[in-house]
Amino acid sequence: MKKYLLFDLDGTLTDPMVGITSSVAYALEAFGIHEEDHRKLIPFIGPPLTDSFEEFYGFSHEDALRAVEKYREYFSDRGIFENRVYEGIVPMLKTLKESGRINILATSKPTVYAERIVERFGLSQYLDGVQGSELDGSRVKKGDVIRFALKRNRIANLEETVMVGDRKHDILGAHEAGIEAVGVLFGYGSREELAAA
């Protein structure tokens, strides 16, 4: 078994559907787009937000950045905790830590939010590091986050390291960083999406 385990957050350790889709709907309202069915916003879970506003709603890059600001108005106070830990995650992380594994969070979510989430839901005690993106939009691509996590945690042996995630971005980012990846099917990516990546 690998020694260093990098975990995605959204769709892998926690189910953030309510918080993320409500935050996206709030942001879209600011642009006059009313989306009643929040299930249509599920594709926003996982990828960088700016990319999603551009891809799914045709926003210009400037409008996508403004939409992310609106998203954060809702998310930072309410949406962040409209979230739940998947069943079995806490005992899994606890068992891994007790067996000497190094558990690290590697998420495209801003680090400041990720730290609040893992603290709130009691996951921080099982994590040896929390690495994410910055609020200024830097280090948002998963490959960049993974490389940063490897450097920050002084992980040199890539063969002893694996990335665990639920979307293609996790798999592709792991490959970019030179590590293996494991896809989980209880999150928001399909078997087809993960296999193709």
C-alpha positions as CSV (number, residue, x, y, z in Angstrom):
1,M,0.0,0.0,0.0
2,K,1.1,3.6,-0.7
3,K,2.6,5.7,2.2
4,Y,1.4,9.1,1.0
5,L,-2.3,9.4,0.3
6,L,-3.6,12.7,-1.3
7,F,-7.4,13.1,-1.1
8,D,-9.7,15.4,-3.0
9,L,-12.3,17.0,-0.8
10,D,-15.6,17.7,-2.7
11,G,-17.2,14.4,-3.8
12,T,-14.4,12.3,-2.2
13,L,-14.4,13.1,1.5
14,T,-17.5,15.2,1.7
15,D,-20.7,15.7,-0.3
16,P,-20.9,19.4,-0.9
17,M,-23.9,19.4,-3.3
18,V,-26.3,21.7,-1.4
19,G,-23.7,24.3,-0.5
20,I,-22.0,24.5,-3.9
21,T,-25.1,24.4,-6.1
22,S,-26.8,27.0,-3.8
23,S,-23.7,29.3,-4.1
24,V,-23.6,28.9,-7.9
25,A,-27.4,29.7,-8.1
26,Y,-26.7,32.8,-6.0
27,A,-23.9,33.9,-8.4
28,L,-26.0,33.3,-11.5
29,E,-28.9,35.4,-10.0
30,A,-26.5,38.4,-10.0
31,F,-26.3,37.9,-13.8
32,G,-30.0,37.6,-14.2
33,I,-30.0,33.9,-14.6
34,H,-32.5,32.1,-12.5
35,E,-31.9,28.4,-12.0
36,E,-34.6,26.7,-10.0
37,D,-33.3,23.1,-10.4
38,H,-30.1,23.0,-8.5
39,R,-29.3,19.5,-9.8
40,K,-28.4,21.2,-13.2
41,L,-25.5,22.9,-11.3
42,I,-23.9,19.6,-10.1
43,P,-21.3,19.8,-12.9
44,F,-19.8,22.7,-10.9
45,I,-18.7,20.3,-8.2
46,G,-15.0,19.5,-8.8
47,P,-13.6,21.7,-11.6
48,P,-12.2,25.2,-11.0
49,L,-15.2,27.6,-10.7
50,T,-13.9,30.1,-13.3
51,D,-13.7,27.3,-15.9
52,S,-17.2,26.1,-15.1
53,F,-18.8,29.5,-15.4
54,E,-17.1,29.9,-18.8
55,E,-17.9,26.4,-20.0
56,F,-21.4,25.9,-18.8
57,Y,-22.8,29.4,-19.1
58,G,-20.5,31.0,-21.8
59,F,-19.2,33.7,-19.4
60,S,-16.2,35.7,-20.5
61,H,-13.2,35.3,-18.3
62,E,-13.9,38.7,-16.7
63,D,-17.6,37.8,-16.0
64,A,-16.5,34.4,-14.7
65,L,-14.2,36.1,-12.2
66,R,-17.0,38.3,-11.1
67,A,-19.3,35.3,-10.7
68,V,-16.7,33.6,-8.5
69,E,-16.8,36.7,-6.3
70,K,-20.6,36.5,-6.0
71,Y,-20.3,32.7,-5.4
72,R,-18.0,33.4,-2.4
73,E,-20.5,35.9,-0.9
74,Y,-22.9,33.0,-0.3
75,F,-20.4,30.2,0.2
76,S,-18.1,31.9,2.8
77,D,-21.0,32.2,5.3
78,R,-23.6,29.6,4.5
79,G,-22.6,27.3,1.6
80,I,-19.3,26.2,3.2
81,F,-21.1,24.2,5.8
82,E,-24.1,23.0,3.7
83,N,-22.0,19.9,3.4
84,R,-21.7,16.4,4.9
85,V,-19.0,13.8,5.3
86,Y,-19.6,10.6,3.4
87,E,-20.3,7.5,5.5
88,G,-17.1,5.5,6.3
89,I,-14.7,8.4,5.6
90,V,-13.8,9.1,9.3
91,P,-13.0,5.5,10.2
92,M,-11.1,5.1,7.0
93,L,-8.9,8.2,7.6
94,K,-8.4,7.1,11.2
95,T,-7.3,3.6,10.3
96,L,-4.9,4.9,7.6
97,K,-3.4,7.4,10.0
98,E,-3.0,4.8,12.8
99,S,-1.3,2.5,10.3
100,G,1.4,5.1,9.6
101,R,0.0,6.5,6.3
102,I,0.4,10.2,5.6
103,N,-3.1,11.7,4.7
104,I,-3.0,14.9,2.8
105,L,-5.9,17.0,1.4
106,A,-5.3,18.2,-2.1
107,T,-8.2,20.3,-3.3
108,S,-8.9,23.0,-5.9
109,K,-11.0,24.7,-3.3
110,P,-9.2,27.7,-1.6
111,T,-7.1,26.5,1.3
112,V,-8.9,28.9,3.7
113,Y,-12.2,27.2,3.0
114,A,-10.9,23.7,3.0
115,E,-9.3,24.2,6.4
116,R,-12.6,25.4,7.9
117,I,-14.5,22.5,6.4
118,V,-12.1,19.8,7.7
119,E,-12.0,21.4,11.1
120,R,-15.8,21.8,11.3
121,F,-16.4,18.1,10.4
122,G,-13.6,16.6,12.6
123,L,-11.4,15.5,9.7
124,S,-8.4,17.7,10.5
125,Q,-7.1,15.4,13.2
126,Y,-6.6,12.7,10.6
127,L,-4.9,14.9,8.0
128,D,-1.2,15.7,7.9
129,G,-1.6,18.6,5.5
130,V,-4.3,20.7,3.8
131,Q,-3.3,22.1,0.5
132,G,-5.6,24.0,-1.9
133,S,-5.8,27.0,-4.2
134,E,-5.5,30.6,-3.3
135,L,-8.3,33.2,-3.2
136,D,-6.6,35.2,-6.0
137,G,-7.2,32.3,-8.4
138,S,-3.6,30.9,-8.4
139,R,-2.9,27.2,-8.0
140,V,-6.4,26.3,-8.9
141,K,-5.6,23.5,-11.5
142,K,-5.4,20.1,-9.8
143,G,-1.9,19.3,-11.2
144,D,-0.6,22.5,-9.6
145,V,-2.3,21.7,-6.3
146,I,-0.8,18.2,-6.2
147,R,2.7,19.4,-7.1
148,F,2.4,22.0,-4.3
149,A,1.3,19.4,-1.8
150,L,4.2,17.1,-2.8
151,K,6.7,20.0,-2.3
152,R,5.0,21.3,0.9
153,N,5.1,17.9,2.5
154,R,8.6,17.1,1.2
155,I,7.4,14.0,-0.7
156,A,10.2,12.8,-3.0
157,N,9.2,9.2,-3.5
158,L,6.4,9.5,-6.1
159,E,6.0,5.7,-6.3
160,E,4.8,5.7,-2.7
161,T,2.2,8.4,-3.4
162,V,-1.4,8.2,-4.8
163,M,-4.1,10.8,-5.5
164,V,-7.7,9.8,-4.6
165,G,-10.6,11.7,-6.2
166,D,-13.9,11.5,-7.9
167,R,-13.5,13.6,-11.1
168,K,-11.3,13.5,-14.2
169,H,-9.4,16.6,-12.9
170,D,-8.0,14.5,-10.0
171,I,-6.8,11.7,-12.3
172,L,-5.3,14.1,-14.9
173,G,-3.7,16.2,-12.2
174,A,-2.1,13.1,-10.7
175,H,-0.7,12.1,-14.0
176,E,0.7,15.6,-14.6
177,A,2.4,15.4,-11.3
178,G,3.8,11.9,-12.0
179,I,1.8,9.9,-9.4
180,E,-0.8,7.2,-9.6
181,A,-4.5,7.9,-9.1
182,V,-7.5,6.1,-7.7
183,G,-11.1,7.1,-8.7
184,V,-14.0,6.8,-6.4
185,L,-17.5,6.2,-7.8
186,F,-19.7,7.6,-4.9
187,G,-18.8,11.2,-5.8
188,Y,-19.7,13.2,-8.9
189,G,-17.7,11.7,-11.7
190,S,-18.9,8.6,-13.6
191,R,-16.9,5.4,-14.2
192,E,-16.6,6.5,-17.9
193,E,-15.2,9.9,-17.0
194,L,-12.6,8.4,-14.6
195,A,-11.6,5.6,-17.0
196,A,-11.2,8.0,-19.9
197,A,-8.9,10.2,-17.8
